[in-house]
Amino acid sequence: MRKSGGFLFFVILLFVIVPVSAEMGYTIHANVVGADVFFGGWKAGTIDENHQLFVPWPEGSTIQKDFLAITTDGYIEIWDELEMPWAGQIEDKYYTLYPLDKTQTIPGDIRLAVKPNGGDLYLRKPGGSDDWMYYGPNYGTDYIVRYIPAGTYDLLIREPGYVPVRDTVRIPSGGSIDQYYLMEEGEEDVEAAALGAYQEVSVAPTATPIPVPEGTLTASAGAQSVWEASLDYPFYCTALSPDGSLALAGAGNSLNVGPGLEKTGELYCFDSAGNNIWTQTTDGSVLSCTLSDSANIVGVGTDTGMLYSFDGQGTPLWKAQESGSVVDVALSADGSYLVGGSSNERVYFIDSTGTILWNYQTNGEINSVALSADGNSVVAGSSDTTVTLLDKTGNLLWEMKGSGAITSVSISSDGSLVAAGSETGKVYLFDAGGAMIQEYSALGSVSDIQVSSDGSVVGVATEGKMVYLLDRFGSLLWEKSTPSKAEKIRLSTNGESIGTSCMRFVYLFDGSGEEIWSFEQSGRIIDMDMSADGSRISAGGNLFYYLDTISDAQGSVSDTESELLSESASVTPYVPSGSMSDETSSKPLSSAQTAETPLGTGIVFGALAVVLCLAGGLRKK
């Protein structure tokens, strides 16, 4: 009996601890009803009237990653790579399909690595009838050349002292290819030498404004928006002056640029009444923009490697060209210095005349940069897991390795506190000397991080559907679960107002974590910014919005919002089950609560089985 009892105990334990089957997969959310969804090469279904489709992960599959495609007539296809979720886990993925001009072809990318020293990349249509087109230098590490019109090309790579590399490559429509080349020492041939001098980074100051049409201001349609504006191109980024008097919106055509068309962008400047006071055209889509504290200097970075500076009236002050995509920019408080972070793995530091004072080479693509108020401290986060702090002369003060790519960095105004977040969910806090104050583990990859100007608190937004507020020593003040991944976070000067964007919503919390205001639009919020006192927010997606967080903060929320935040309400399109302000989330939720799985339940029952079996054995004795 003792042997059979032990065997029975073992069987029961296996049954309750290891789930027999647990449904897992992804709920795909998209803005176009009827769009076809393909997963793993097979059609999974179509987006329903609720703008969603559940895609199960194949039961018993050992594949760790597989491809998802969303396609429909008249829109640009979407491609993504999804990872196998945990057993019993259903994740939400949100996508926006953009209209397609059928006269255009969806561009593709090349991920290029050229050893030992990199080289200049040229492409042309095969056959030699067209001229070679210069696509920029490669610095010897992985470098993505984006937005190349789809098709077959002759490829040429040049580097002084090396034999040119020649190849034929095919750029897929909407996809990418990986190319690796090892160059041999030697001389250039006649054709390569005829291309002339090698390309260099250049600075080209200009003195006259560029005449461009103004944006179109539309009547307010949102219950909580002061005004909203439609833009000529898809929206990318925004910046708001500390007093809320000026709002910038960056846009561009890179999502649907085709053969023979140039990538171009526009930077719009609106006043607080919604008047489009000036607009400037840029070379490439505006990926990042920023304002000085007095709003008299504007900094801009584009996906074609352009850096621009304008004054508060829109007059161009200078422009500079580099080789990658400028993914992030920051200004000193008075606008005297601009720092730009590029996909070419370099940090650029530029003064008010447009002179590149220095550039610093890292070992990974730059994802985020930040600058202290006086411009004396420059922090950069890169894909090679490194947080780097430099002084205004370009000297390395310190660098620290994290866990996974560093996705976002921030610094207090006085430079005394540096914060960084990684794709593995790690949050790092450092003092000015590089000593680590705290390492905090968040749920999901860190989407955005910000230190309040006074350095008192740190806000964190993650793809794990969480928002955190930490004090300057890394202790958790509160955390909130969100309906989908939290993408942006902004803090008031003293950290008493915390704004965050989450798919089609913008939320505002007070310093204790209580939700005091929210805003809803029809599509995903791509970027947002907030005034120094938290009273105004600029945000963009399908439209560009200027929001007042004060007038509705003490009043009742709209009917739609009430339904969304009600525990008993049905799920609204794009919003998964759960809420940010129902009774179950009125106090901070722990990471463990938000990540509960059937495995955890099984372990609990397994433990009960052990206790019962042991108790039975004791009674028999």
N, C-alpha and C positions, 0 to 999 in steps of 0.2 A: 504493500500500500504506500509505503514511503516513496518508492521509486515512481509509481504511477502518479502520485500527488505532485512530485517534483516536475515530472514531464508535463502534467496538466498546467502547472503554474507557468512553465516555460512557453507553452502554446498560447495561454491567455495573455502573457506579457508581450509576445510578438504581435498578437492580434490588435491589442489596444495601443501599443506604441507606434507601430508602423502602419500608416493608413493603407487600406487595400487600394483605394484610388482617390485622388483628390483633383478636382477640376482646376485647371490653371490655364492662363492665357491672357489676352489683352482685349480691353474694350477700346475700339478705335472710334474716335470722335472726329468728324470732319464737317466743314461748312456747306458742302454741296450734297443735297439729298439725291440718291440714285447713283452716286459714284461707285464704280466697281472696285472691290478690294481683293487683291491677290496676295497669297501668303505661301511661301515655299514653292512658287511656280504654279499653284492651283488657285482657282477662284474661290474665295472664302465667302463671298456674298456682296451685297450692296449696302450703302449707307441708308438707314431707314429714315422715317419722318422725324424721329427724335435726334437725327444727326449722329447716329452711332451704329456700330456693329460689333458683336462679340466674336472674337477669333480665338478658338481654343488651341492650345499647344498640343500637338499629336501625342496621345497617350502612349507611353512606353518609348518615346523617341529619345535617342541619346545625342541628338544634334543640339549643340549649345547655342548656335546662332542661326537665324534664317532671315530671308529678305521679305519685306512688305512693299507692295506697290498700290497706290491709289490713283485711278485714272478715270476720266470721263471726257466726252467731247467738249472742246472749247476751253479746257483748262490745262495748265502745266502739270504733268505727271509728278507724283511724289514717290520717292524711293527712301526706304529706311531699313536699317538692320536691327532686328530685335533679338534680345538675349532670352534664353530660357528662364522663365520666372520660377520662384520657389514653389514647391508643392502646395497646392491650395491657394496660391496667390493670383489674383486677377488685377492687373495693372491698367491704368488709363493712359492712352496716348492721344495727343491732340494735334491736328493738322489743319492748315489753311491752304486751300487750292486757289491759285490766282489765275485770272483769265489769260488765255493764250491768243496772241496774234498769230493766226495761221499762216501768215506770210513769213514767220520767223521760225528758226530752229532752236530747240533747247540746247544751250551750251553744255560742255562737259569740262572735266578737270584732268590734269596730269599731276600725280604725286611723283616728284623727281628727286633722285639722289645721284650726285656726280662726284666721284672720288678721283684723285685725292684732295683737290682744292676747289671743286665746283667749276662753273663755267657759264658763259652766256648762251641762252637758249634762243634758237631761231626756228620758225616753222614756215612752210609754204605748201601750196597744193602740189601734188605729185606731177612729175613730167617736166618741171623746170621752166614752165612758161611764166609763172608768177614770180614776183620779187620775194625775197626772204623777209619775214616779219619778225621783229625783235620782241621777245616775250619776257625779258628780264634775266638777271643773273641768278645762279644757284650757288650757295655758299658751302657746298660739300655735305650738307645734312638734308634730311627730308624737307622738301619745300613743295607746296601745292601751288600750281599755276592754274588759276580759276577762269571760268567763263570763256573757254575756247569754243568757237562754233563747231558743232559736231561734224565729223568727216575724217577722211584719210589725209595724212600730211607726210611730207618729207621733213625729217628732224635733223638739225645741225646744232652741235654744241662746241663752242670755242673757248679756249683758255690759253693765255700767253705761255709758250714753251711746251705746248702739248699738241699732238696730232688731233685734228677735229674728229668728233664722233658723228657718224651719219647713221640714220635709221629711218624706217617707215612705220608710222604709228597710226592707229585709228582711235579717234576720240568719240566715245559713245554719247548719244543724245541723252542728256540728263544724268550721265554716269561719270566714272573716273577710271583711269588706268594707273598702274604703278610701273615706273621705269627706273632701272638702276644701271649706271654706266661707270666703267673704270677707264680713265684716260691714260694714254701712254705718252711718254716724253718724246718730243720731236718738233718738226716745223709745220706750219700751216701750208695747205695747198693754195694754188692760185685763186680758186673761187672763194675760199673762206677769207683770204687776205684782202680780196677786193671789197669786202663788206666794210672795211675801214676800221676806225678806232673803236676800242671797246667802250661800252656804255658806262657812265658814271652817275652817281647821285648828284643832283644839281639843285641850286636855289635860284628862283627867278622872281624877284620882287616886282610888283606891279603897282601903279599909282592911280589907275582910273577904275571906277566901278564898272561892273559888267551889266549891261542892260538886259533884264529878264522880265517876263510877265509875272504879274502878281498872282497869288493863289486865290481860290474862290472861297469866300466865307458863306456858310449856309446858316439858316435859322436854327436855333436851339431846339433839339427834339428830345434830349434826355432830361428826365425829371431832376437830376442832380448836376447837370452840366451848365456852366455859365454860358459857354458857347462851344461850337464844334466847327471844324473846317475840313473840307475835302482837299486832298493833295493830288498833284498831277501824276505822281509815281507812288509805288508802295512805300509805306513808312518804315523807317529803321530805328530812329533814335530821337531823344528829346533832352533838352536842358532847360531849367527854369531858374531865373535870377533869384537870389536869396529873398528879395522883397516881393517876388511874384509879379513884378511889373512887366517883364519880358519873358516870352516862351519861344524856344527854338524847336523846330521840327525838321529832322533830316530824312531825305527820301532818295530814291534812285530807281533806275530801270534794269539793274543787273539781273533781276529774277527772270526777265524775258527778253534780254537783248539777243539779237540774231546776227547772222552773217552780214558783214558790211556796215553794221550799225555800231556806233560808239557807245560805250557805257557812260552814262551821264547821271548826274544827281542834282538835287536842289535843296537849299537850306532856306527855310522860311522863318521869318521873325514876326511874331504877333505881340501886340500890347495886351494889357489885361482886359480891354474891351472887345478883343477879337479882331482888331484891325490889322491886316497884313501890312506892316509898315515897310518891309523890304524883303526881297527874295534874291538869292544869288545862285547861279548855276555853277556846278563843280564837275571836274573830270572824275567820273566814277560815282557810285552811290555813297551817300554820307552814312558811314557806319557808326561814327561817334562824334559828339559835339559837346562843348562846354562853355561856360560863361565865367568871367571874373566876378569878384564879389560886388563890384559897382556896376556890372553889366556893360562896361565900356569896351571890353575886349572879348572876342569870340574865337574859339579854337575849333577846328574841324579836321577829321581824318576820313579818307575814302578808301574804297576797295581797290583802287588803281595805284595806291601808294602816295596819294597827294595829301599834303598838310597845308591848311589854310589858316590865315588869321584875318579877321575883319574888325572894324571898330563897331561901336554900338549903333551907328547909323547905316551899317552895311557896306561901308567903303573898304575895299580890299587893302590890307596892309602889306601882306607878303604871301607867297606860296612856296612850297618846297616839294621836291619829288624824291621818293625813295622806291625801293624795288618790290616790296610786298604789299599786303593789305594793312592799312592802319586800323587796327581793331579797337583801340582805346586811346583817348587823349585826356589830359588834365592840365589846368592852368594854376599858376600861383595866384594868391588872393588879388594882387594888383594887376595881374595879366602880363607881368614882365617876362615870365618864362612859361614855355609850353613843353610838356613831355608827351611823346607819342610812342606807343607800343605796336610793333609790326609782326606780321606772320613770317618775316624774314629773320626772326630771332634777334632783332636788334631793338634797343631803346634809343630814341632820339631826343636830344635836349636842345631847344631852340630859344634864342632871345627875342626881344621885341622888334628887332630889325629883320628877322627872318634868317639870321645866321645860325647854322647848325654848329653849336659850340662843341658838341661831341656826340658820338654814338657808341653804345656799349653792346658787344656781341655776347649773347647767351648761348645755351646749348639746346634751346627748344623754342617753339613759337610762343610769342608773348600773348597772353590771354587778357591781362589786366595791368594797368598802371595807376599810380596815385602820387600826389605831390603835396608836401606840407605847405602851409599858407605862405611862408617866406621863400619857398622854392629851394631851401637848403637840403631837403631830404626827398629822394626819388625812390619809390618802391615799385618793383615789377614782379609779376607772377608768370611763370612759364610752364609749358607742357612737359618739361623735363623734371618736374617736381620741385623746382627751385624757387625760393623767395629771395630776391636780391634787393639790397639797400645801397644806394649810391649817394654821394654828395653832389652839389651843384657844379663841381668841376669834373665830374665823371669818375672820381675815385671810388673804388669798391670799399664800402664800410664793412659789410658782412653779407654772407649768403647762407641760407639754411635749406637743407633737403627735407621735403615732406613725403607724404604717402600719396602717390598719384599726382596727376597734373594739377597745378595750382590754377584754379578757375577764376578767382577773384581776390583782389587785395584792396586795402584801405589804410589810411593813416590819419591820426588826429592832426588838428591844425598846427599844434606846436611840435609835432614830430615825435612825441614821447611814447606813442602807442602805435604799433603796426599790427594789423590783422590780416590773415590770409585763410582762404578756404580751398579745399581740394576736392577732386572728383570722387574720392573715397569717403567723403563726409567728415574729414578732419578739419577742425578749426584751430588755427595757431595764433597765439597772441605773443608778441615780442616787445621788449622795451627798446629804446633808441640804440642801445649798445648791442642788440642782437640776442640778449638773454631771453630764453623762452619763459614767459609768465605762466602760460597754461596751454594744454592741448585738450580740446573738447571734442567728443565724438557725437556728431549729428547723424540723423537718419537720412541717407541719400546724398547724392553728389551736391556740393554747395553751388547753387546758381549765382548767388550774389552775397556780398558782405559789405557792411559799412560801419565805420566808427563814427560816433557823434563828434561834431567839431570840437567840443570841449573834452573829448576823450573819456567821458564817464561811462558809456555803454557801447555795446557792439551788437548790431542786428545781423541775423543770418537767415537767408532763404534757401531752401533745399528742394531738389527734385523728389525727395521722399515725402512731399506734401506737408512740410513742416516750416514754421517760422519760430525763431528763437531770439530771445534777448538776454545777453550776458552782461555782467558788470565788467569793468576794466581788468579785473583779476581772473576772469574766465568762469565765474560762478553763475549758474543758471538763475535768472530772475523769473522767467516764465517761458513757456513754449505753447504753440497752438498748432493743431492739425488743420490743413486746408483741403478743399474739395479736390484739387489737382495740384500738380507741382507748383510751388511758389517760385517765381522767376526773378523778381526784382524786390529790393528793399531800400527804403530811404528813411532817414532819421532827421528830426528837427535838431537844432543846434545843441539843445540840452538833453536830447534823448527822451523827451516827454511825449512826443508824437512819433508813431512808427507807421509808415505806409508800406504796403506790399501789393504786388500784382499776382493774380492767380487765374490763368486762362482768361476769361472774359470779365473778371471782377477786379476792382481795386478796393482794398480794405484799409481802414485807419484804426489803430489801437492807441490807447493812452499808455502811460508809463507802467501801469500795473497790468497791462494785457487785456483790458476790457475793450471790446469792439465799440467804437463810437460813431462810425460812419462807413458807408460802402457805396460803390458805384458799379453799374452793370452796363456792358455794351454787347453788340451782337456777335462779335468775334474776339479772337485772342488779343490781349493787351501785350504788345511786343516790348515796349519800354515805357518807363515813367520817371518823373522827377518830382521833387517836393520843395516848397519854399522853406526858409529857415525856421519859421514858426509853425509849420505844418498846416497853415490855413488854405493853401492853394496847391493843386497838383496838376501837372501836365502829363498826358498819357496818350499813346497812339496805337492804333491797330487798323481797322477798316477806315476810320476817320481819326482826326486829331482833336483831342478834347482838352478844355481848360475847366478845372473843377474847383468848386468852393466846398471845403469840408466843414465850414462853420455854420452856414445857414440851416443845414439839415441835421447837424450833429445832435441837437437836443430834441428834434422832432421825431415823429414816427417814420419808419421806413415805408417804402412803397409796397403795394400789394404783392408784386413779384418777389421782392426781397423777403417779405414776411413768409411767403410760401417756401422759399428756398431755405430759410433759416429755421423753419418749423420742423420739429422732430417727426411729426406725422405726415408731412407733405410728401407728395410724389416727386420723383426726381425730374428736374428740369433738363432740357437738352444741354449737353456739354458738361453737366455737373453730376459727378458720381454721388452715391449715397453718402450721407454724413453732412454735418454742418459745422460752422465755426462758432455759433453762439447758442446752440440748444442747451438743454439742461445737462447733458452728458459732457459737454465741453466747456461749461462755465468756469471750470478750474483747469489749470494746465494739464494736458495729456502727456504721459510719458512716452518715450520711444517704444517701450515694450508694449504699451497699450495699442499703439497705432500699427504695430507689426505682428499682431497675434495671428497664428496659423493653426491649422488642425493638428500639426505635430505637437504644439504646446499642449493642446487638450489631451492628446494621446499620452503624453508623458505624465500628466496629472492622474489619469486613470490607471496608468501603469504603476505609479507609486501606490495608489489605493490597492491594486491587486497584490503588490508585494506585501503590504501590511496585512491584508486579509489572509493570504497564504501563510505568512509567518504566524499569525494568530491561530490559524487552524492547526499548524504544527505544534504549537505550544499546548493547545488543548489536548492533542493526542498523547503527548508526553504525560 
